[in-house]
Amino acid sequence: MKFQQQLSHSQKQNQTQKLAMTQQLQQSIQVLQFSSEELHAFIENEALENPLLGVEEYDYPVSNHSTASGPGMENDYFSQIPDSSLSLFESLIEQVHLNYRDTYLRKLVLFLVEYIDLNGFLTISLEEAVEQTGSTAIQMLDALVLLQQLDPAGVGARDLQEALMLQTERDDSAPNLAYIILEEFFEELVNRKWEVIAKHFGILLQEVQVVFDYLQHLTPTPGAVFGDTKDLYIVPDLTLKVDGEQIELFSNKRSVPKVIFQQAYFEQMKQSGDPEVAAYLKEKQQNFQTLQKMIIQRGDTIYRVGQFIVNHQREFFLNKERPIKPLILKEVAESLDVHESTVSRAVNGKYLAVDFGVFELKTFFSHKLVSKAGEESSTDDVKQRLKKIVDQENKQKPLSDQKIVDLLKEQGIELSRRTVAKYREQLGILGSSKRKRYE
């Protein structure tokens, strides 16, 4: 009897509800998350597996739009693309063959080129290079000198100090003492122990300031200009037309290749009468229809999210100061009756083009900060206020983070000193001790 009671308890059934993530739903989510480039690659891969799927590519004429990574940045569309499509490695190899005769020394230069990273720095020590090649230390040093004479200036440097020295050495406009200060007083210069430098050379602090300012125009990563140029051309998903106070949003059809059903091939294959062929054709036709539907849904979702952003951030597109209003994913999701993750996928890696720049949709999101008076400000607005305060400060007596906290409080914005420091660092603004100038 006891056993029967235990058995009856063990046979009790429970009902639970679970959301089954179908393969089609998973693929639809993935398609929405794709950037334009990733979607192109995905569709091309699908076309390889489906003979009924054709892809019609659009031509991409050179655009006069400018690109920008954030509000207020207005640069030429190709301003960061090098004149040549060569990689840094290919450029160096080409220069070596053009400039140096076929000697043992050239072989050593080519060996060193193999150890240049994407930023242009040499990643092998001369001692290791000597050991691996069997050359002498003098020969390897000569090879390094030849490598460091190539373009871009600074290539082949072993650290930041050497990179700046190489650039300064080849710049006729460099301040007279710039090279020797870099060579002998690099740490003091970086750590702003300028009195030591001024005393050593018998110069004014203002002259050290000139050298320091000059170095700000040099690049800490000489080879970075040769980054992959393919990723620098952005095909926006949305385009915004601004005419006076009127703004209108359009989907950019060129951001997605057009998929075509190969009807003629389908009809031809149907004539075979083979049941297996018919089943295969039916499967591939359904795959085409599913893909086409997912692409349309992706475009519709991006457009709806983009339209909400444009309406919400209307002043950004009409006001030259480009103010950003507070906006979070949840607000968009609730308004469009979708999940927050859907909005997140729709804004990451998706771009909006307007006549003054191209912006990733996620740049229009900013958390709210509420002032004592109950007024709402975005974090972007607060950062701009912080930047304005620093821009207007006495550079000979820079403001501390605590003083900035006090000044923002006077504007009705209460932040902790830690938050001010975080925002300052995000804006690329140095601490007060490093902002001091001697002019």
SULRADA-V263887 format. One record per backbone hydrogen bond with DSSP energy under -0.5 kcal/mol. CO is the residue of the C=O (numbers start at 1). NH is the residue of the N-H. Records with the same first field share a line. If there is no record, write none. Layout:
# SULRADA-V263887
CO: NH, NH
This chain:
# SULRADA-V263887
1: 5
2: 6
3: 7
4: 8
5: 9
6: 10
7: 11
9: 12
18: 20
19: 21
20: 22
22: 26
23: 27
24: 28
25: 29
26: 30
27: 31
28: 32
29: 33
30: 34
35: 39
36: 40
37: 41
38: 42
39: 43
40: 44
41: 45
42: 46
43: 47
44: 48
45: 49
46: 50
50: 53
52: 54, 262
54: 260
55: 57
56: 258
59: 61
65: 77
67: 75
70: 73
72: 74
73: 75
75: 67
76: 79
78: 81
80: 82
87: 91
88: 92
89: 93
90: 94
91: 95
92: 96
93: 97
94: 98
95: 99
96: 100
101: 103
103: 107
104: 108
105: 109
106: 110
107: 111
108: 112
109: 113
110: 114
111: 114
112: 115
113: 116
115: 117, 123
117: 120
119: 223
120: 156, 157
121: 117
125: 129
126: 130
127: 131
128: 132
129: 133
130: 134
136: 140
137: 141
138: 142
139: 143
140: 144
141: 145
142: 146
143: 147
144: 148
146: 149
147: 150
152: 155
154: 157
157: 122
159: 163
160: 164
161: 165
162: 166
163: 167
164: 168
165: 169
166: 170
168: 171
170: 172
171: 174
175: 178
177: 181
178: 182
179: 183
180: 184
181: 185
185: 189
186: 190
187: 191
188: 193
189: 192
192: 194
193: 196, 197
194: 198
195: 199
196: 200
197: 201
198: 202, 203
204: 207, 208
205: 209
206: 210
207: 211
208: 212
209: 213
210: 214
211: 215
212: 216
214: 217
215: 218
221: 224
223: 226
224: 227
225: 82
226: 88
228: 231
229: 232, 233
230: 233
232: 234
234: 236
237: 252
238: 353
239: 250
240: 242
241: 243, 248
243: 246
246: 243
248: 241
250: 239
251: 253
252: 255
253: 256
258: 56
260: 54, 262
261: 263
262: 266
263: 267
264: 268
265: 269
266: 270
267: 271
268: 271
269: 272
270: 273
274: 278
275: 279
276: 280
277: 281
278: 282
279: 283
280: 284
281: 285
282: 286
283: 287
284: 288
285: 289
286: 290
287: 291
288: 292
289: 293
290: 294
291: 295
292: 296
293: 297
294: 298
295: 299
296: 300
297: 301
298: 302
299: 303
300: 304
301: 305
302: 306
303: 307
304: 308
305: 309
306: 310
307: 311
308: 312
309: 313
311: 314
313: 316, 317
314: 317, 318
315: 319
318: 320
319: 322
323: 325
327: 366
328: 331, 332
329: 333
330: 334
331: 335
332: 336
333: 337, 338
339: 342, 343
340: 344
341: 345
342: 346
343: 347
344: 347, 348
347: 349, 350, 362
349: 36
350: 361
351: 237, 238
352: 359
353: 240
354: 357
357: 354
358: 68
359: 352
360: 363
361: 364
362: 365
366: 327
367: 379
369: 371, 377
371: 374
375: 371
377: 369
378: 382
379: 383
380: 384
381: 385
382: 386
383: 387
384: 388
385: 389
386: 390
387: 391
388: 392
390: 393
393: 395
394: 397
395: 437
400: 404
401: 405
402: 406
403: 407
404: 408
405: 409
406: 410
407: 411
408: 411, 413
409: 412
412: 372, 414
413: 415
416: 420
417: 421
418: 422
419: 423
420: 424
421: 425
422: 426
423: 427
424: 429
425: 428
428: 430
431: 434, 435
432: 435, 436
